[in-house]
Amino acid sequence: MRLAHLLFAALALGVAGMGAFEVLMTKAQTIEEFGWAQRWLQVPAFLVVVVSVWFVRIFLGTGRLWLAYTVCALRLVSLIVNFSAGVSLHYREITALTHIELWGESITVADGVVSPWTRLGQLSLLLLVAFVLDASLTAWRRGDRDARRRAMAVGGSFAFFVLVSGIHYGLVLEKVIASPYLIAPSFLVVVVAMSYELGSDVFRADRLDRQLQTSNFQLRESEQRFRGMADAAPVMIWMAGIDKLCTFFNTGWLAFTGRAVDQELGNGWTEGVHPADLDRCIRIYADAFDARRDFTMEYRLRRHDGEYRWILDRGTPRVEADGTFLGYIGSCFDVTDLKRGEERMRLAVEAAPNAMVMVDRGGHIVLLNAQAEKVFGYAREELLGRSIEMLIPEEFRSGHPGHRRDYLQQPSARAMGAGRDLHGRRKDGSEVPIEVGLNPIDTPDGMAVLASIVDITARRTIEAETAQQRNELAHLSRVAMLGELSGSLAHELNQPLAAILSNAQAAQRILGRGAGNLDEFREILKDIVEDDRRAGEVIKRLRALFRKEEVRYRRLEVNGVVHDVLRLMRSDLLNRDVAVSTELAAGLPAVDGDPIQLQQVLLNLVVNGCDAMDGQSGDRRLTLRTAAAAGGEIEMSVADRGRGIPPGDLERIFEPFVSTKAEGMGLGLAVCRTIVAAHHGRLWAANNADRGASFHFTLPAKREAE
């Protein structure tokens, strides 16, 4: 832009020279004076044309070079012809001077023979106008708002006024109009337009300079604030330029390394990186710069005391508002203690007797131990980084991500799938019964979940064997108890059988007399059928109690169980002179249980109540109750009016082989408690406030949705 100002000064000087010679021409008194002034006018005119070409090209930044050289060459030839042919470029001969009145003054104009070379000068002016217009249009198309304003102000005014002055000059030479030569005023307008644009550039440059000074001041303030915040930050901070060389380290970094900032700048920081980590560190650093993306890396950095510490380094690109890439800024943390903690945790997980699997927030396996490999049949490398859903059976896999999200919203240490049977899927596709405990763990990468998994295959086998032994013991207990009730049961069976015999004999006697009628026979047969049904019911109940079958849980009404037991015990209760009263709550929820085993429990408690009142006179009464209990349970109880139980034996009587009867084996109550526990209930005894004892047991009510 300095060259443009220099050319503008030369242009202004040339225009001034042209104006001076034009004034001499208007004041000339002789033909010689006019011819001399007109001849030397071409020198500043040559300067103005040539300078105008190169000013426009430099100021607008465009213009066809061949056209510029052509204009300059033509003007140079015109200048040579001006001094070598005739009076001047325009007149071969001046024959006379004429004086005309202009603006109240007498002005000298020439009359003579026009030189044919004057067309050469006019052609150079025409090409000058073409050059300026072409350069202005190109600048308009390519430029921004400022460039278009320059093209309009400089190029437009230049072309217009030069064209006007050229036309005026030609008309004067051809004697179309009587006027002095006035080329300088047109160029003066062009000079004014150029001076305005150059002045505007100066003012804009001054304004930009002030803005730049303000921006530099704000930048220095911003840098000072950044350095202050960076030095106060509890982390190590670095900054690098677009050439990948570090330009800043905060006091945290320098305090950690114990080195001066000049030692760390550039690539000096790499001297503190552990040799085993250096190549990997540089590769990650360089790849991130090339891709201009965030990066995270871990490496060992030498501390001021010589110890290498593990550093977690996170870098992010620095970008201007317009997207210009400025380099990188990064922060570093000493994670040595964290890594040591992770190593201790890894060793603890590895040493755990259970299968241990750690899963990140996205459900990917990040840690497992040898026991997990053993339980699921996978090698460690086959599971790391894979989704935890691959260890879930196919039928439950689709719903597991939702359960995982729910857990992460309210993480806590708890069992997984409480109350449900859980299974894991092994590599071979088989399923293994498991129990899972969940523990949330905070890690640098976010929330993770550590699952403790227990293979309960052996436990399930033992539980099945125990249940089988319990069922066999319950069967033996039922058989023994039925043996005690055999007399009463025989009497219960004899009653309908005797009635059947009596009705049959009556029918025979009627037939023997030959006096019977059909209605009488119908009544006899009806009684026989009814007595047979009663006998069949007794046999059916006995067969059910004697039969040894698998435990089958089904929906039961507890009041129905009470009625079944009382029907079976009716004869025995009558023989023992024991009265029974019932207080059965209406509308109780059903329970889930095995009817035979629950009948056995209630039957055992009723028999024990009768035994407790043997040898007593007076009120010999059993009271059977059912009621809703707290916690969604159903309570059943049997209360007697016997001698009661010594307080020290209230719990002891439920132990195996403990009995208060002289001939008892001590297994009945122990078996009853086992059966009730298998039904997820409780059985206990308590002495009544006035007399006798009560046995209570609870069963969980069956939920409506089940």
C-alpha positions in Angstrom: 0.0 0.0 0.0 3.0 2.3 0.4 3.7 2.0 -3.3 0.1 3.1 -4.0 0.6 6.2 -2.0 3.9 6.9 -3.8 2.2 6.5 -7.2 -0.7 8.7 -6.1 1.9 11.5 -5.2 3.4 11.1 -8.7 0.0 11.2 -10.3 -0.9 14.4 -8.4 2.4 15.9 -9.4 1.7 15.0 -13.1 -1.8 16.5 -13.0 -0.4 19.7 -11.4 2.2 19.8 -14.3 -0.6 19.3 -16.9 -2.6 22.1 -15.3 0.4 24.5 -15.3 1.1 23.9 -19.0 -2.6 24.3 -19.8 -2.6 27.6 -18.0 0.5 28.7 -20.1 -1.3 27.7 -23.3 -4.4 29.9 -22.4 -2.1 32.9 -21.7 0.2 32.5 -24.7 0.6 35.6 -26.9 2.5 34.0 -29.8 2.3 30.8 -31.8 5.7 29.8 -30.5 4.7 30.2 -26.8 1.5 28.1 -27.5 3.4 25.4 -29.4 6.1 25.2 -26.7 3.6 24.8 -23.9 1.6 22.2 -25.8 4.7 20.2 -26.6 5.9 20.0 -23.0 2.3 19.3 -21.8 2.9 15.7 -23.1 5.6 15.1 -20.5 3.3 15.3 -17.4 0.5 13.7 -19.5 2.8 10.7 -20.1 3.5 10.6 -16.4 -0.2 10.8 -15.5 -1.2 8.0 -17.9 1.6 5.6 -16.9 1.2 6.2 -13.2 -2.6 5.8 -13.5 -2.2 2.4 -15.0 0.0 1.1 -12.2 -1.9 2.8 -9.4 -5.1 1.1 -10.5 -3.4 -2.3 -10.7 -1.8 -2.0 -7.3 -4.7 -0.3 -5.5 -7.4 -2.6 -6.9 -5.1 -5.6 -6.9 -6.1 -6.6 -10.5 -5.8 -5.6 -14.1 -4.6 -7.2 -17.3 -0.8 -6.9 -17.7 -0.8 -7.0 -21.4 -3.2 -4.1 -21.6 -1.2 -2.1 -19.1 2.0 -2.6 -21.1 0.1 -1.7 -24.3 -1.2 1.6 -22.8 2.3 2.5 -21.5 4.0 1.6 -24.8 1.5 3.7 -26.8 2.0 6.7 -24.5 5.7 6.4 -24.8 5.5 6.3 -28.6 3.1 9.3 -28.4 5.7 11.2 -26.3 8.5 10.5 -28.8 6.4 11.6 -31.8 5.4 14.7 -29.8 9.0 15.9 -29.8 10.0 14.7 -33.3 7.1 15.4 -35.7 5.6 18.9 -36.2 4.8 21.4 -33.5 3.4 18.7 -31.1 1.6 15.5 -31.0 -1.6 17.3 -31.9 -0.6 19.9 -34.5 1.6 19.5 -37.5 1.5 23.3 -37.8 -0.2 26.1 -35.9 -1.3 28.9 -38.3 -3.0 31.3 -35.9 -4.1 32.1 -32.4 -7.6 33.0 -31.5 -8.9 34.7 -28.3 -12.3 33.7 -26.9 -14.1 34.9 -23.8 -14.5 32.3 -21.0 -15.8 33.1 -17.5 -15.1 36.8 -18.2 -11.5 36.3 -19.3 -9.8 36.2 -22.7 -8.5 32.7 -23.4 -6.0 31.8 -26.2 -6.9 28.9 -28.5 -4.9 27.6 -31.5 -5.9 27.1 -35.1 -3.8 25.0 -37.4 -3.2 21.7 -39.2 -4.0 18.7 -36.9 -1.3 16.0 -36.8 -2.4 12.5 -37.7 -0.4 11.2 -34.8 -3.0 12.7 -32.4 -5.1 9.5 -33.0 -2.3 7.6 -31.2 -2.7 9.7 -28.1 -6.5 9.2 -28.2 -6.0 5.5 -28.6 -3.8 5.3 -25.6 -6.5 7.2 -23.5 -9.2 4.8 -24.9 -7.1 1.8 -23.9 -6.5 3.4 -20.5 -10.2 3.6 -20.0 -10.6 0.0 -21.1 -7.9 -1.1 -18.7 -9.5 0.7 -15.7 -13.0 -0.6 -16.5 -11.7 -4.1 -16.8 -9.8 -3.9 -13.5 -12.8 -2.4 -11.8 -15.2 -5.1 -12.9 -12.8 -7.8 -11.9 -12.4 -6.3 -8.4 -16.1 -5.9 -8.1 -16.7 -9.6 -8.9 -14.0 -10.9 -6.7 -13.9 -8.5 -3.8 -15.8 -7.8 -0.6 -17.8 -4.7 0.3 -14.7 -2.5 0.6 -13.2 -3.8 -2.6 -16.4 -3.0 -4.5 -16.5 0.5 -3.0 -12.9 1.1 -4.3 -13.8 -0.2 -7.7 -16.8 2.1 -7.9 -15.1 5.2 -6.5 -11.7 4.9 -8.2 -12.3 2.9 -11.3 -15.7 4.4 -12.1 -14.7 8.0 -11.7 -11.4 7.5 -13.5 -12.9 5.9 -16.5 -15.8 8.4 -16.7 -13.8 11.6 -16.4 -10.9 10.5 -18.5 -13.3 9.5 -21.2 -15.1 12.8 -20.9 -11.8 14.7 -21.2 -10.6 12.7 -24.1 -13.8 13.4 -26.0 -13.6 17.1 -25.2 -10.0 17.2 -26.4 -10.9 15.5 -29.7 -13.8 17.9 -30.3 -11.5 20.9 -29.7 -8.9 19.5 -32.2 -11.6 18.9 -34.8 -12.9 22.5 -34.2 -16.3 21.2 -33.3 -16.3 23.4 -30.3 -14.3 26.5 -29.4 -12.7 25.8 -26.1 -9.3 25.6 -24.5 -7.6 22.3 -23.8 -9.0 21.1 -20.3 -7.5 17.7 -19.6 -6.1 18.5 -16.1 -9.5 19.3 -14.5 -10.8 15.8 -15.4 -7.7 14.2 -14.0 -8.1 16.5 -11.0 -11.5 14.9 -10.2 -9.8 11.5 -10.5 -7.1 12.6 -8.1 -9.7 13.8 -5.6 -11.5 10.3 -5.8 -8.2 8.6 -5.3 -7.2 10.8 -2.4 -10.6 10.1 -0.8 -10.1 6.3 -1.0 -6.5 6.5 0.2 -7.5 8.8 3.0 -10.3 6.4 3.9 -7.7 3.6 4.0 -5.5 5.7 6.3 -8.5 6.4 8.6 -9.5 2.7 8.5 -5.9 1.7 9.1 -5.8 4.1 12.1 -9.1 2.7 13.4 -7.9 -0.9 12.9 -4.6 0.0 14.6 -6.5 1.4 17.6 -8.7 -1.7 17.7 -5.6 -3.9 17.4 -4.0 -2.1 20.3 -7.2 -2.6 22.3 -7.4 -6.2 21.3 -3.8 -6.8 22.2 -4.4 -5.2 25.6 -7.5 -7.4 26.1 -5.5 -10.4 24.9 -2.7 -9.6 27.4 -5.3 -9.2 30.1 -7.0 -12.5 29.0 -3.7 -14.3 29.0 -2.8 -12.9 32.4 -6.2 -14.1 33.7 -5.7 -17.5 32.1 -2.3 -17.9 33.5 -3.6 -16.9 36.9 -6.4 -19.4 36.8 -4.2 -22.1 35.3 -1.6 -21.6 38.0 -4.3 -21.7 40.7 -5.8 -24.9 39.3 -5.1 -28.1 41.2 -4.1 -29.9 38.0 -1.2 -29.7 35.6 -2.0 -27.7 32.5 -0.1 -27.4 29.2 -0.7 -25.6 25.9 0.7 -26.2 22.4 0.6 -24.3 19.1 -0.2 -25.6 15.6 3.4 -26.8 15.2 2.8 -29.3 18.1 5.4 -27.5 20.2 4.4 -26.7 23.8 4.1 -23.0 24.5 2.8 -23.0 28.1 3.0 -25.0 31.4 1.4 -23.9 34.6 3.0 -23.9 38.0 1.4 -27.2 38.8 3.3 -28.9 36.0 6.6 -27.2 36.9 6.2 -28.0 40.6 5.6 -31.6 39.7 8.6 -32.0 37.4 10.8 -29.6 39.4 12.1 -28.1 36.1 12.2 -24.6 34.7 9.7 -23.5 32.1 12.4 -23.1 29.5 13.4 -26.7 30.0 9.8 -27.9 29.3 8.8 -25.7 26.4 8.8 -27.1 22.9 9.5 -30.8 23.1 11.5 -30.5 26.3 8.7 -32.1 28.4 9.3 -35.4 26.7 12.6 -35.7 28.6 10.6 -36.5 31.7 8.5 -39.3 30.1 9.4 -42.9 30.9 11.4 -44.4 28.0 9.0 -47.3 27.8 6.0 -45.0 27.3 7.6 -42.3 25.1 7.0 -43.7 21.6 3.3 -44.5 22.4 2.9 -41.1 24.0 4.3 -39.2 21.0 2.3 -41.3 18.5 -1.0 -40.6 20.3 -0.1 -36.9 20.6 0.8 -36.5 16.9 -2.2 -38.5 15.6 -4.6 -36.3 17.7 -3.0 -33.2 16.2 -3.3 -34.5 12.7 -7.0 -35.5 13.2 -7.7 -32.4 15.4 -9.7 -34.5 17.9 -9.7 -34.9 21.7 -7.3 -37.5 23.1 -6.7 -39.2 26.4 -3.5 -41.1 27.2 -1.7 -42.5 30.3 2.1 -42.4 30.7 4.7 -42.3 33.4 6.2 -38.9 34.1 9.3 -38.3 36.3 8.5 -36.3 39.4 10.9 -33.8 41.0 12.1 -36.5 43.4 13.0 -38.9 40.5 10.0 -41.2 41.0 8.0 -42.0 37.8 4.3 -41.4 38.4 1.4 -42.4 36.2 -0.3 -39.4 34.6 -3.7 -39.2 32.9 -3.4 -36.6 30.2 -6.5 -35.2 28.4 -6.1 -32.9 25.4 -8.6 -30.9 23.4 -8.2 -28.7 20.3 -8.2 -24.9 20.7 -10.3 -23.3 17.9 -11.2 -19.7 17.2 -14.9 -18.6 16.7 -14.3 -18.7 13.0 -13.0 -22.3 13.1 -9.3 -21.4 12.9 -7.2 -24.1 14.6 -4.9 -22.6 17.3 -3.3 -25.8 18.8 -4.2 -27.8 21.9 -4.7 -27.4 25.6 -4.5 -30.2 28.0 -4.8 -31.1 31.7 -3.0 -33.8 33.6 -3.7 -35.7 36.8 -1.5 -37.9 38.9 -3.4 -41.2 38.9 -0.6 -43.4 40.4 -2.5 -43.9 43.7 -5.7 -44.6 41.7 -3.9 -47.2 39.6 -2.5 -48.8 42.6 -6.0 -49.0 44.1 -7.2 -50.5 40.9 -4.5 -53.1 41.0 -5.3 -53.9 44.6 -8.9 -54.2 43.6 -8.0 -56.4 40.6 -6.0 -58.7 42.9 -8.9 -58.8 45.4 -11.4 -59.6 42.7 -9.0 -62.3 41.4 -8.7 -63.8 44.8 -12.4 -63.8 45.5 -13.9 -67.3 46.0 -17.0 -66.3 43.9 -17.2 -65.3 40.3 -16.7 -61.5 40.0 -17.6 -59.4 37.0 -17.4 -55.6 36.7 -19.6 -53.9 34.1 -19.3 -50.2 33.0 -22.3 -47.9 32.5 -22.7 -49.1 28.9 -23.1 -52.7 30.0 -19.6 -53.8 28.8 -17.5 -56.2 30.8 -14.3 -54.4 32.0 -13.0 -56.9 34.7 -13.5 -60.5 35.7 -11.7 -63.2 37.6 -10.8 -66.8 37.1 -13.9 -68.0 38.9 -16.1 -66.2 36.3 -14.2 -68.0 33.6 -14.9 -71.3 35.4 -18.6 -70.6 35.9 -19.4 -69.4 32.4 -16.9 -71.5 30.4 -15.4 -68.5 28.6 -11.7 -67.4 28.4 -11.1 -64.0 29.9 -10.2 -62.5 26.5 -13.6 -63.6 25.1 -15.5 -61.6 27.7 -13.5 -58.4 28.2 -15.2 -55.5 26.3 -18.2 -57.6 25.4 -21.8 -56.9 26.5 -22.9 -58.5 29.8 -26.1 -59.6 28.0 -24.1 -62.5 26.4 -24.2 -64.1 29.9 -28.0 -63.8 30.2 -30.3 -66.6 29.0 -31.9 -65.8 25.7 -35.5 -65.5 27.1 -34.5 -62.8 29.5 -31.8 -61.0 27.4 -34.1 -58.4 25.8 -35.4 -57.0 29.1 -32.0 -56.9 30.8 -30.8 -53.5 29.5 -33.9 -51.9 31.0 -33.2 -53.5 34.4 -29.6 -52.2 34.2 -30.8 -48.7 33.5 -33.2 -48.8 36.4 -30.4 -49.9 38.7 -28.1 -47.2 37.6 -30.8 -44.6 38.4 -30.8 -45.8 42.0 -27.6 -47.7 42.6 -27.2 -49.5 45.9 -25.6 -52.7 47.3 -28.3 -55.4 47.0 -29.2 -58.8 45.6 -30.2 -59.0 42.0 -33.7 -60.4 41.2 -34.7 -61.0 44.9 -37.3 -63.7 45.1 -36.6 -65.0 41.6 -34.6 -68.0 40.3 -31.7 -66.6 38.3 -29.7 -68.5 35.7 -26.6 -67.6 33.7 -25.8 -68.7 30.2 -22.6 -70.7 29.7 -20.5 -70.7 26.5 -22.0 -74.1 25.5 -25.5 -72.7 25.7 -26.4 -74.5 28.9 -27.8 -72.6 31.9 -26.4 -72.5 35.4 -28.4 -71.5 38.5 -26.8 -68.5 40.2 -27.2 -65.9 42.9 -26.0 -62.3 42.1 -25.1 -59.5 44.5 -24.7 -56.0 43.0 -22.4 -53.2 44.3 -22.1 -49.8 42.6 -18.5 -48.5 42.2 -17.4 -45.0 41.2 -14.5 -45.1 38.7 -12.7 -42.3 36.7 -14.7 -43.4 33.7 -18.1 -43.1 35.6 -20.3 -45.5 37.5 -19.5 -49.2 37.3 -21.2 -52.2 38.8 -19.4 -55.1 40.5 -21.4 -58.3 40.4 -20.6 -61.2 42.8 -21.9 -64.4 41.2 -22.3 -67.6 43.1 -22.9 -70.9 41.3 -25.6 -72.6 43.4 -25.8 -75.8 41.4 -24.4 -77.8 44.4 -26.7 -76.0 46.8 -29.7 -76.7 44.6 -28.7 -80.4 44.6 -28.4 -80.5 48.4 -31.7 -78.6 48.7 -33.4 -81.1 46.5 -32.0 -84.0 48.5 -33.0 -82.3 51.8 -36.5 -81.7 50.5 -36.7 -85.4 49.5 -35.6 -86.5 52.9 -38.0 -84.0 54.6 -40.9 -85.4 52.5 -40.0 -89.0 53.4 -39.8 -88.1 57.0 -43.1 -86.3 56.8 -44.6 -89.4 55.2 -43.2 -91.6 57.9 -44.6 -89.2 60.5 -48.0 -89.3 58.8 -48.0 -93.1 58.8 -47.0 -93.2 62.5 -49.7 -90.7 63.4 -52.3 -92.6 61.4 -51.2 -95.8 63.3 -52.1 -93.9 66.5 -55.5 -93.0 65.0 -56.2 -96.5 63.5 -58.9 -97.4 66.1 -60.8 -94.2 65.5 -60.3 -94.4 61.7 -61.5 -98.0 61.8 -64.6 -96.9 63.7 -65.1 -94.1 61.2 -65.0 -96.6 58.4 -67.1 -99.2 60.2 -70.1 -96.9 60.6 -70.9 -96.6 56.9 -70.0 -100.2 56.3 -72.3 -101.4 59.1 -75.1 -99.2 57.7 -74.6 -100.7 54.3 -74.8 -104.2 55.8 -78.0 -103.3 57.7 -79.7 -101.9 54.7 -78.8 -104.9 52.6 -80.1 -107.3 55.2 -83.3 -105.3 55.4 -83.8 -105.6 51.6 -83.2 -109.3 51.8 -86.0 -109.7 54.5 -88.4 -107.6 52.4 -87.7 -109.8 49.4 -88.1 -112.9 51.5 -91.6 -111.8 52.6 -92.5 -110.9 49.0 -94.3 -107.8 50.2 -92.0 -105.0 49.2 -92.7 -102.1 46.9 -90.4 -100.1 44.6 -90.4 -96.9 46.7 -89.1 -98.9 49.8 -86.3 -100.4 47.7 -85.4 -97.0 46.3 -85.0 -95.6 49.9 -82.9 -98.6 50.9 -80.6 -98.2 47.8 -80.3 -94.5 48.4 -79.1 -95.1 51.9 -76.6 -97.7 50.7 -75.2 -95.3 48.1 -74.8 -92.5 50.7 -73.1 -94.8 53.2 -70.8 -96.1 50.4 -69.9 -92.4 49.6 -69.0 -91.8 53.3 -66.8 -94.9 53.4 -65.2 -93.9 50.1 -64.4 -90.4 51.4 -62.7 -91.9 54.5 -60.7 -94.3 52.3 -59.8 -91.4 49.9 -58.5 -89.3 52.8 -56.5 -92.2 54.2 -55.0 -93.1 50.9 -53.9 -89.4 50.4 -52.2 -89.4 53.8 -50.6 -92.8 53.3 -49.4 -92.1 49.7 -45.8 -90.9 49.2 -45.8 -88.4 46.4 -43.9 -85.4 45.2 -44.8 -82.1 46.9 -47.3 -80.2 44.8 -48.0 -76.6 45.6 -51.4 -75.2 44.6 -53.9 -72.6 45.6 -55.6 -73.5 48.8 -58.3 -72.1 51.1 -57.1 -72.5 54.7 -60.7 -72.8 56.0 -61.1 -75.8 53.7 -58.0 -77.5 55.1 -59.5 -77.1 58.6 -62.8 -78.7 57.6 -61.0 -81.6 55.9 -59.0 -82.4 59.1 -62.1 -82.2 61.3 -64.0 -84.6 59.1 -61.1 -87.0 59.3 -60.8 -86.6 63.1 -64.6 -86.7 63.9 -64.6 -90.2 65.3 -61.5 -89.8 67.3 -62.7 -86.6 68.8 -66.0 -88.3 69.8 -64.2 -91.2 71.3 -62.0 -88.9 73.3 -64.9 -86.8 74.4 -63.3 -83.6 73.0 -65.5 -80.8 71.8 -64.3 -78.7 68.9 -65.2 -75.0 68.2 -64.0 -73.1 65.2 -63.4 -69.3 64.7 -62.8 -69.2 61.0 -62.4 -65.7 59.4 -64.4 -65.2 56.2 -62.9 -63.8 53.0 -59.3 -64.8 53.7 -56.9 -64.8 50.8 -55.8 -68.1 49.5 -52.3 -69.6 50.2 -49.9 -71.5 48.0 -49.2 -74.9 49.5 -49.3 -78.7 49.4 -52.7 -79.8 50.8 -51.5 -83.1 52.2 -48.6 -81.6 54.1 -50.7 -78.8 55.5 -53.4 -81.3 56.6 -50.6 -83.3 58.3 -49.5 -80.2 60.3 -53.0 -79.3 61.4 -53.8 -83.0 62.1 -50.7 -83.3 64.2 -51.6 -80.2 66.2 -55.1 -81.4 66.8 -53.9 -84.9 68.0 -51.4 -83.2 70.3 -54.1 -81.0 71.7 -56.3 -84.0 72.4 -53.3 -85.8 74.1 -52.7 -82.8 76.3 -56.3 -83.1 77.7 -56.2 -86.9 78.3 -57.0 -87.8 81.9 -58.7 -84.4 82.5 -62.3 -83.9 83.4 -64.4 -80.8 82.8 -64.0 -78.5 79.8 -62.2 -80.7 77.2 -62.3 -78.3 74.2 -60.2 -77.6 71.2 -60.5 -74.2 69.4 -59.3 -73.9 65.8 -58.9 -70.3 64.5 -57.9 -68.7 61.2 -57.3 -65.0 60.7 -55.4 -62.5 58.6 -52.0 -61.5 60.2 -49.7 -58.6 59.6 -47.3 -58.6 56.7 -49.7 -60.3 54.2 -49.8 -63.6 56.1 -52.6 -66.0 57.2 -52.4 -67.3 60.8 -53.9 -70.6 61.9 -54.0 -71.8 65.5 -55.1 -74.8 67.6 -55.8 -74.0 71.3 -56.4 -76.7 74.0 -57.5 -76.7 77.6 -54.8 -79.0 78.8 -51.9 -78.8 81.3 -49.9 -76.2 79.3 -46.2 -76.4 78.4 -43.3 -75.5 80.8 -41.9 -72.2 79.7 -38.4 -73.7 79.2 -39.8 -76.2 76.8 -41.8 -73.8 74.5 -39.0 -73.8 71.9 -37.4 -77.1 72.9 -40.4 -79.2 72.0 -39.7 -78.5 68.3 -36.3 -80.1 68.4 -36.1 -83.7 66.9 -36.6 -86.6 69.4 -37.9 -84.3 72.2 -41.3 -85.3 73.4 -43.5 -84.7 76.5 -45.3 -88.1 75.8 -44.0 -91.2 77.4 -44.5 -93.2 74.2 -43.8 -90.4 71.7 -40.8 -90.4 69.3 -40.4 -86.6 69.4 -40.6 -86.1 65.6 -44.1 -84.8 65.0 -43.5 -81.1 65.9 -40.1 -81.1 64.4 -41.5 -82.3 61.1 -44.4 -79.8 61.3 -42.0 -76.9 61.7 -39.9 -78.2 58.8 -43.1 -78.3 56.6 -44.2 -74.9 57.6 -40.7 -73.4 57.0 -40.7 -75.0 53.5 -44.0 -73.1 52.9 -42.2 -69.9 54.0 -44.1 -69.7 57.3 -43.4 -69.9 61.0 -44.6 -72.3 63.7 -44.5 -71.5 67.4 -46.2 -72.4 70.8 -47.5 -70.2 73.6 -49.3 -70.9 76.8 -52.8 -69.5 77.1 -53.5 -66.8 79.7 -56.0 -69.0 81.7 -55.3 -72.6 80.8 -53.8 -74.8 78.2 -51.5 -74.0 75.3 -51.9 -72.8 71.7 -49.9 -73.7 68.6 -49.8 -71.0 65.9 -48.4 -71.1 62.4 -48.5 -68.6 59.6 -48.4 -68.9 55.8 -47.8 -66.2 53.2 -51.0 -65.1 51.5 -51.0 -65.6 47.7 -50.9 -62.3 45.8 -53.9 -61.6 43.5 -51.6 -61.2 40.5 -50.1 -64.6 40.9 
